[in-house]
Amino acid sequence: MIENGAITPVIIISFVVSAVALMMAIAGLFVPKKRFSLAAQVALPLALIALVGTFATYRFRNAGQWLPPLPNEVGNWKATDTPMSKETLSILGYPMARGYEYTNKFGEVVYSTLVCAGPFENYHDPTVCVASNGFALTAKQTLPMDLQNWKVRAMIFKQPRPEGDLRIMMYYWTQTRKGETATAARMGNFRDMGARLQTGYSSVVKGDQNVILRIYTIVMPDDQNGVQAQRNLNEVCRATYTTLLNDGTKR
């Protein structure tokens, strides 16, 4: 029930409810019949809730157990393994994850991260995470990628610097083992209730295994409209999507 030292809120709630239900059921054995009936009426629903919570916990954990590979080569791009930092993994709830840097012969770099998504805390939206590091979101658009129904959320982030603004272009999407994709924000807070319900339905009811992709690159000063940056992201992202799709078909 413990995932790399991190205890999820769902597990905690499940344990608490189970303990309360068990104590009430035991206490009911030592009280008069009428009181036992009342205790049973309270304890049984609590036990049912605990059972549902335990099932949800299992489903969420299972949803975060698919760790597909990232492509080692994409055309002229060569990959270097760059694991995510312990600090980042801690913020995300210690999920399984991969990180690659793709470099081509021109010295351009595309950064790729893949996070296995189970509990809500694994879903940290870039518009919050990147902004916390001094970047501002300056553009956002959902782009069709011309492969089945796959779409990405494309974003531009900017950080003012004395020598000139630093711009980052990022593609974000989630992908299930069945090949279904989405671009909606699914942050682990109660304000995003619609996203939380969508995540819960996908992970608990459907039993989907999910991963989160963030693939980004720095927009160079001479690439004013980001044309080259977008071309680079398209190439790496299409190879990544196809690799995940092929891996997902292996049962």
N, C-alpha and C positions, 0 to 999 in steps of 0.2 A: 504494500500500500504506500510505500515511500519511494518517490521517484528521484534518485540522485540527491537525496538529502532534502528534497522539497516536498512538503505536505500540502496538497491542494485544498482549497476551501470546501469543495464537494466532499472530500474524504473526511474532513473535520466534522462537518454537519452530519454526515452519515454515522460517524462514531458516536456523536453526542445523542442523536435521536435514538439510536439502537440501545445505548446505555440507559436512557430514561425509560424507554419502553420495557426493557428487561427488569429494571428495578420496580416499576409499577406492577408488572405481572407477578413478580415474586411477592411484593407487599400484599397483593390481593389474596394470596393464599392464607394469610393470617388475620383476615378481617371477616366480619359476618357476611352472610350470603348476599344481602342487598348491596353492601359496600363492595363486595367482590365483583358483582355484576357491573357496578359503576366503574370500577377500576379496569375491568376488562373492556368496557366500551371506550375507554380512553387509551388503554395500552395497545389494543389491537390496531387501531388506526395509526398509532405511532410506529408500531412494528411494520405496518405496511409501507409507511413513508420511508422508514429506514431501508426496507427491501428495495424500494424504487431508487433511493439514493445510492445504494450499493451497486445496483445495476447500471445507473447512470455513470457512476465512478468507473466501473469496468469498461463501459463503452468509450468514455472520454480517454482513458488510458490506452485502449486499443487503437483509438483514432490517431494517437501520436506514436505509433510503433512502425510506421512505414518510412524507411529511410532509403529512398531511391538514389542511384548514383547521379552525379553531374557529368556531362561529357568531358573527357580529358583533352580532346582537340575539337576545334570548330574551324574548319577551313585552315587559314593561316594562323589561327589563334592557338596558343599553347597554354595549358592550365597549370597553375601552381597552387598547391593545397595551402589554404590560409584559415585555420580553425578560428572559430569565434572565441572572443575573450571570455574568461570566467565571469567578469562583471556583466557582460551582455547576456550570457546564459542565465545568470542569477535574476536579472530583470524579467526575463521571459519565462521563468519558472523551471529552469533546467531541462529544456527539451533536447532531444537528439537533433543535431544540426550539422550542416556542411558549409564550408566557405571556400571559394576558389577565386583566383585572380587570373584573367585571361589577357595575355600580352601578344601583340602581333609584331611583325618585323619593323613597323614604323614607330614602335615604342608606345602605342596607344594601349590603354588598360581598361578592361571592363571587369567590374567586381560583381560576384554572384554569391548570394547566400540562400540557403534552403533550410527551413525550420520545420520539424515535424510538429503538427498542431493537434493537440488534444484539448486540455482544459482552456478556459477563457484567457488565462494570463499569458498563454503562448501568442495570442493575437495582439501585437502592438503595431498600431498603424503608423506608417512612415510620417504622416502629417503631424504626428505628436512627437515621435522619437527624434526625427531629424530636426524639428523645430527646437527641441530642447538643447541642441548643440549649436545654437546660434544661427540657424538657417531659417529663411522665410519662404513659404510656398508662394511662388509667383505665377504658376500655370498648372492646370490639371485638365486632363481629357481622357476619355475612354476610347481606346483604339482597337478596332478589329484587326486581327493578325492574319486573316485569310487562310486559316487552318481550322476546319470544322466550325464550331461556334466559339472558339477561343478569343477572348479579349483581354487586354491589359489596361491597367490604370497608369497612364503616363503622367509624370510630374516633373516640374522644374523647381529646384530649390536654389536660393541665392544667399550668399553670405558676404556682406560688404567687407572689403579689405583695403588698406592704404594703397597697395600696388594694383588694385583692380578687383572687381567682384569675382568671387568664386561661384561658379554655377555647376549644379549637378542635375543630370537627367536620370530619372529612375522609372523602371517598369515594375509594377506590383500586381501579383495575382495569387489566388489560391487554387490548388489542383487536387482533386481526389484521385484515388487509385483507379477509379472507373473512368477517369479522363474528364470529369466535369470541372469547369473552372468558374471562378467568380472574382470580382474586383471590389466588392463592398468592404467597408471598414468594419472590423469585428473586434474592437478594443475590449479589454477586460474591465469595463466599468459599467455601472447600471444606467448611465445616460444612453448608451447604445443598446436599448432593450430589443429593438427589432433585429439588430445584428446578432445579439446573444441568442434570441429565439431561433434564428436561422442556423447559427452554429450548433445549438443544442439539438435541433431537428436533424441536421446532417450527421452529427456524431453519434447521438444516442438512438434516435428512432431508425435512421437508415443504416447506421453502423459504418459510415464512410471513414476511410483513412485519408487524412488531409496533410498537405504540406503547403508552406507559405514561401513564395519566391519574391526576393527583392534583388533586382539586377540593375546596376547603375554605372554611370561613367561620368567623368569630369568633362564639361563642355569647354573646349579650348577657346581662348580669346579670338582667334581668327575664324572660328566657326560660329559666327554671330547668330545665325538662325538655327543652329543645332542640327543641321542636316547630316553631317558626318557622325555626330554622336548618336543620332537616331538610327543611322544605317548600321553602326556597330552593335547597338543594342538589339536591333531586329535580328541580326545574324546569330548572336549568342542566345537570345531568347527562343528563337525557333528551334535551334538544336536542343536546348534544354527541355522545352515542351515535348518534343518528339522522344527524347530519351526517357522522360518520365512516363509518357504514354506507353511506350514499349515495355518498360519495367512493370507497369501496372497490370499488363495483361498476363504476366507470369503468376500463376497461382500455386 
